[in-house]
C-alpha cells in the first residue's frame, strides 16, 4: 500500500465524500506519534539459548529523536542475546477497548548496540529519565546499560486498511503530532457539544450533503476526521485546517472559523 505524503488517506472502495488532496499525516508521522505516546513494548531478539529462536520480552523504552533507547540489565535474557547478535525489533501497540486489530501498532527493526560513555550515552540517559523518572533510583547501577536500536525498517499498521513499510527518511524526518496529547479532549468536546456544527461542516464542505448525524473520530495538526451518517450508512469525511496547528487553542479557532464559513456558505 502506498504511503502518500500530505495528500490522501488510505483508500475507500466507495467514492470518497471529501477532497482527496486534503492534507493528511504521512505514515511516518503517524508512526512517530504512536510510538511517542507509549513507553512499553515487546523487544524481539535472537535467542542465545535455545539458539536461533525469536525471543520476545516486555521492555520499557524511550525515544531519543527517532531512536528507541533501552536501559536493560546484564542479567536479562534479551541483553545476553543482544551481546551475541544485535539484530532486533521493537513492537509498540496501542491498547484500549474494542477490536484490538483495529488499533495502531508499529514494528521497528534494526540493530541494537550498547552505548558507552560520551554524548550519545548522555543524550540517551536524558531521554530515558524524561520518559521514566522513577529510573533515577537505579540509573547508576553498574549491571544496567543503555542500548539503542538503530532503525533500519519501520512497519506501520493503523488498523484495518491503513498499513505500509515506512520510508526511513519519512520516519527520521517526521516528529510526533503536537495535537496528539490533546486530541481526546478535543474529540470528546466536539462530540458532546458541537454535533450540529459537524453536520453543517459535512453538508457544506463535503459530498455528505445528506448527513444527519456526525461523530468526530480523530484530529491532528493538519485537520480532523468524522464519521457521517448518510443514506448509504456511515461514511468517512476529512476536513483540513487552514494551516497546521500545534495547540488546543488553535484547534478551537479553526473549528469556530469553519462554523462561520459554513454558515456563510463558503464552500
N, C-alpha and C positions, 0 to 999 in steps of 0.2 A: 504494500500500500504506500502511496506517495506521501511525502512529508512536506507539503507546501509550506512556504514561509507565511507571512501575514496575509493570507488570501482567503482560502476556503476551508471549512471544517471537513472532516471525513464525510464521505458521500451518503446520500439517502437514495433508495431505489426510486422513490417518487420525486417529482419535480420539487425543488426547494421553494419555499414560500418567501424567501428573502434574497437579497443581493449576494451572489456567490463571491463577490470581491470584498465583502465586509472584513475588516481586519480581525485576525484570529491568532492566538498564540501558536507558535511553532511547537512541534512535538518536543524539541529541545527545551523550550521554555516550560512546557507542561511537566516534563520530567524533572527539571530542576526545582520547580515549585513543589512537586510532590515530595521529592527527597528532602527538601529543606524543612518540611513540616513534620518529619518523622525522625526519631532518634534511635530506633532499633531496627534490626533486620536479620536476615539469615546469611551468614558468611559460608560459602561453599568452598572447601579446599580439597586437595587431592590427598587422600589418606596415606599416611606412612605405614599404618598397620590397621586393618589388612591392606596391603599395598595396592594403590591404584584406584580404590573405590572413591566415589564422591562422598565427602563428609560435610554435612550441613550442621551449623551451630548458631545458636542465638547470640547476637552481639549488640553492644551499644556502639554508636559511631557518631562522628561529627563531620561536617563538610568544611573543608578549607578551600574556598573557591569551588571549583568543580571536582575536588578530590576528596574521597572518603578517608577519614582518619580513624584508626582503631588504637585503643590503649589496652593491651592484652597481656595476660600473664604468661610467663615462660612455661608454666606447668600445663597450660591449656593444650588440648589435642590440636586445635587449629593452628596454634603457634608452632608446634612441632612439625606439623605438616608444611607450613609456610617456609620453615627453615630448610626443608628438603626440596620443595617445589613451590615457587612463588605464585604460580597461576591460581587465580581465584575468581569468584564472582560474589556480588552482594545483591540480594533480593530485598527490596523495600516495598512494602504493600500497605495500602490503606485498609483500615478496619471499618467498622460501622455495621448497621443493621441492613437487612435486605439481602439480595443476591450477592454473595461475595465475589462472583465472577464479573459483576458489573462495576466493581471498584477498580481503581487505578493501581498499577504496580510498575516498578522499574527494576530491571536487572542490569547491573554494571559489571562488566567483565574486564579483566586486565591482569597485571602482575603486581603483587604486593612486595614491598621492601621495608626493612626496618630502618628507622630514622635514628641517626646518631647525633651527637652534639652539633649545633650550628643553627643558622637562621631558619632552615627548613623545619627542624625539630621545634624551635621556639614558636614558629607560626602554628604548627600542628597542636602544640600544647595549649596555646591561647584559644584556638578554635574549639578544642575539646572541652576545656574548662568553661567556656561560654555556654556550650550545649549541655554540659554535665557538671554543674558547680559542685556537687557532692563528691566528685572525684578528687577534689583538693585534699581530702583526708588521706589519700593513698597515692597521690600523683608522683611522689618522690620515692616510692618503693623500688628497690633495685631489681626485683623479679618481675617488674612490668616494663613494657617497652611500647613506644609509638611505632605504628606501621601505617603506611599509606598504600592505597590501591591506585596505581597509575592506570587510568581508564583508557581502554582500547576499543571497547564496544559498549553500546547502550541499546537495550531493548525496552521500548515504552509500550505499555498497554493501558489505554484509558477506559477500559470497559469494552462492551461489545461493539465491534466495527471501527474502533479507533486504535490503531497499533502501527508500529513501524520500527525498523532499525534506524536510530537517530544518527545523523552525520556527526562525527566527532567535533568539527568546528561549530555546529549548531549547539551541541552540548557545552562546549568550552566557552563560547562567547555569550551564551544566554545567562540570565540570572532569574532568581525566583520572583514571582509576581508580587509586587508590593501590596496589592489589594487582598491577597490570599488570607492573611490573618483576620481581616475584617469582613470577608465575603459572607460568612454565615449570618452575621448580624444584618448586613445589607439585604440579603435574600429573605430572611425572616421578616424584616420590617416591610419590605415591598409586598410580600405575600399577605401579611396581616392587615396592612393599612392602605395599600395602593393597587388593589386588583383592578379597579375601574380604569386607572391610568394605564395599566399594561394592556388592557383590552383596546384602549384608544391607540396605544403605540402600534399594536398589531394591525388594526384596521387602517391606519394612515400610512405607516412606514413599511408595510409588507403586503404580501398577497393573501394573508389570512384575514380577508375583509369580513368574513362571517364569524370571526372569533366571538365566542360567548363568555368564556372564562379563560383566564391566563395565569400560569404559575411561573415565577422566575426559578430557574434551575441552577444557574451559575452566573458569576460575574468575575471579570478580570480587568486588567489595565486597559484593554482595548474596547471592551463592550460587555454585553451580557446576553444570556440565552434564556429563552422562555419556552414553555410547552403550552400551545394554544389549542383549546377545544374547538374543533371545526366540524363541518358536516361530514368530513371523512375521518373523523376521530382526532386524537391528539397529534399535533404536528409541531416540529421544532421551528423556532424563529430566533434569529440572532440579529441584534442591532449594535451599531458601533457608537462609541463616544466621538465627540468632535476632535479629540486628541487623546493620547494615552494619559492616564491618570495615575496618581500614586497615593492618594489619601481618601479616607471616607468622606470628607467634606467635598472633595472634587467630584466624587461619585454622586453625592446628593445634588450638587449644582447641575450636573449633566442630566440627571433624571428630571429635575424641575424644568430645565430648558427644553427637554423633549416633550414634556406636557404642554408647555407654551406653544411650541411649534406645531404639535398635533392639533391643538385647539384652533390654531390659526390656519390649519390645513396645509402646512408647509411640508409636503411630502418630499 
